[in-house]
Amino acid sequence: MSSESIARQIRRILLGLSLAVGVAGCQVRPLHDGVPGRAENLASIAYSQADSRVGQEVRNQLIFLTGGGAGEPAAPQYTVDMKVESRTMGVLLEQSSDVPKAGRVIVSADYTLTRTSDGTVLRTGRRQIVAPVDYPEQEFAKLRAIRDAEDRGAHQLAELIRADIATIIGR
C-alpha cells in the first residue's frame, strides 16, 4: 500500500469515529413530556363543556392527549375554557353547474388557561386549522366527507392547543 492510501484510510477511520462520537451525544425525546412533573400537570386540567359536535371532538382529544386516557381529574389544578367554531366553504367551482367540487373546513378555537388555585390567567389564545375536503356527487357522501374533515381538523387543533398548554405549564 502506498502512503496516500494509508492516509486516506486513516482519515476515513477518524471521520467515522468523530461521527460516531457526535451521534452518540444526540438523544431524541419528546419536547414536552421529558420534564419530570409536566405529565402530572397536564393530567390535572379540566376543560369546559362543549357546545357543538366539533367542540366535543376537540375536548375529547384534549382530555386524551393530556390525561393519557385516564379521563378528567377530580381536583384540577388548571382549567381551560374553550369556544370552538367550525365552518365549511367551497373553493373549487364546476364551471357548468356552479357547484363546488372541493372545499375546506376551518376549525378554530379561542381558549383561556387559568390556574385554579388563584384564578390567574396563564394564557389566552386562538388557534385555527384548515382541513381540505373533496365533495363527491352523492349528498350523503358529501356530508360524510365534511364530517371527516371536521374530525381531522378537531384532532389537529387539539394537538396545537395541547402544545401551547404544555409550553405554558412547563415554565
C-alpha positions in Angstrom: 0.0 0.0 0.0 1.1 3.5 -0.7 1.4 6.2 1.9 -1.5 8.1 0.2 -3.9 5.1 0.6 -2.9 4.6 4.2 -3.5 8.3 4.9 -6.9 8.0 3.2 -7.9 5.0 5.3 -6.8 6.8 8.5 -8.9 9.9 7.5 -11.9 7.6 6.9 -11.5 5.9 10.3 -11.1 9.3 12.1 -14.1 10.7 10.3 -16.2 7.6 11.2 -15.1 7.8 14.8 -15.9 11.6 15.0 -19.3 11.0 13.5 -19.9 8.1 16.0 -18.9 10.3 18.9 -21.1 13.2 17.7 -24.1 11.0 17.1 -23.7 9.2 20.5 -24.4 12.5 22.3 -27.7 13.0 20.4 -30.9 12.0 22.1 -34.4 12.0 20.6 -37.2 12.6 23.1 -40.5 14.4 23.2 -40.2 18.2 23.7 -42.9 18.4 26.4 -43.1 15.0 28.0 -39.4 14.6 29.1 -39.6 17.1 32.0 -40.4 15.5 35.4 -43.8 16.6 36.8 -45.1 18.0 33.5 -47.1 15.0 32.6 -48.8 15.2 36.0 -49.6 18.9 35.5 -51.1 18.2 32.1 -53.2 15.4 33.6 -54.6 17.9 36.1 -56.5 20.1 33.6 -60.3 20.4 33.4 -61.9 21.5 30.2 -65.1 23.5 29.7 -68.2 21.8 28.3 -68.5 21.8 24.5 -71.5 23.4 22.8 -71.1 21.6 19.4 -70.1 18.3 17.9 -66.8 19.6 16.7 -66.2 21.3 20.1 -66.8 17.9 21.7 -64.3 16.3 19.4 -61.6 18.9 20.4 -62.4 18.5 24.1 -62.3 14.7 24.0 -59.0 14.7 22.1 -57.5 17.2 24.6 -58.6 15.0 27.5 -57.0 12.0 25.9 -53.8 13.9 24.9 -53.2 15.5 28.3 -54.6 12.7 30.6 -53.4 9.7 28.7 -56.9 8.3 28.5 -57.5 8.4 32.3 -60.3 10.9 32.0 -60.7 14.3 33.7 -59.1 14.9 37.1 -61.2 15.0 40.3 -59.3 18.1 41.6 -57.9 20.0 38.7 -55.0 22.4 39.1 -55.9 24.2 35.8 -59.0 24.9 33.8 -59.3 25.6 30.1 -62.3 27.5 28.8 -62.8 26.9 25.1 -65.1 28.2 22.4 -64.8 26.1 19.2 -66.2 27.0 15.8 -66.3 25.2 12.5 -67.3 26.5 9.1 -67.3 24.9 5.7 -66.7 26.7 2.4 -66.5 25.6 -1.3 -63.4 26.7 -3.1 -63.3 25.0 -6.5 -66.5 25.5 -8.6 -67.5 23.4 -11.5 -68.0 25.8 -14.4 -71.1 24.3 -16.0 -73.2 24.0 -12.8 -71.6 26.4 -10.4 -71.4 23.6 -7.8 -68.4 23.3 -5.6 -66.2 20.2 -6.1 -63.7 20.8 -3.4 -63.7 22.9 -0.2 -62.2 23.5 3.1 -63.4 23.1 6.7 -62.0 25.7 9.1 -61.9 24.7 12.7 -60.9 27.4 15.2 -60.9 27.8 19.0 -60.5 30.6 21.4 -59.2 29.3 24.7 -58.1 30.6 28.1 -55.8 28.6 30.5 -56.4 29.5 34.2 -54.7 28.3 37.4 -57.5 27.1 39.7 -55.8 27.9 43.0 -55.7 31.7 42.5 -57.7 32.3 39.3 -54.6 33.6 37.4 -55.0 33.6 33.6 -51.8 32.0 32.3 -52.6 32.0 28.6 -55.3 33.3 26.2 -55.0 32.1 22.6 -56.7 31.5 19.3 -55.8 28.6 17.1 -57.1 27.6 13.7 -56.8 24.6 11.4 -57.8 24.3 7.7 -58.8 20.8 6.6 -59.3 20.3 2.8 -62.3 18.3 1.6 -63.4 16.9 -1.8 -67.2 16.9 -2.5 -68.5 13.7 -4.0 -71.6 13.7 -6.2 -73.8 11.9 -3.6 -75.3 14.1 -0.9 -74.7 11.7 1.9 -71.1 11.1 0.9 -70.6 14.9 0.8 -72.0 15.3 4.3 -69.7 12.4 5.5 -66.7 14.0 3.8 -67.4 17.3 5.6 -67.8 15.5 8.9 -64.5 13.6 8.4 -62.7 16.9 7.6 -64.2 18.4 10.8 -62.9 15.5 12.8 -59.4 15.8 11.3 -59.4 19.5 12.0 -60.6 18.9 15.5 -57.8 16.4 16.3 -55.1 18.7 14.8 -56.5 21.7 16.6 -56.4 19.7 19.9 -52.7 18.9 19.3 -51.9 22.6 18.8 -53.7 23.6 21.9 -52.0 20.9 23.9 -48.6 22.0 22.7 -49.4 25.6 23.8 -50.7 24.5 27.2 -47.7 22.2 27.8 -45.3 25.1 27.0 -47.0 27.4 29.5 -47.3 24.8 32.3 -43.7 23.7 31.8 -42.3 27.2 32.6 
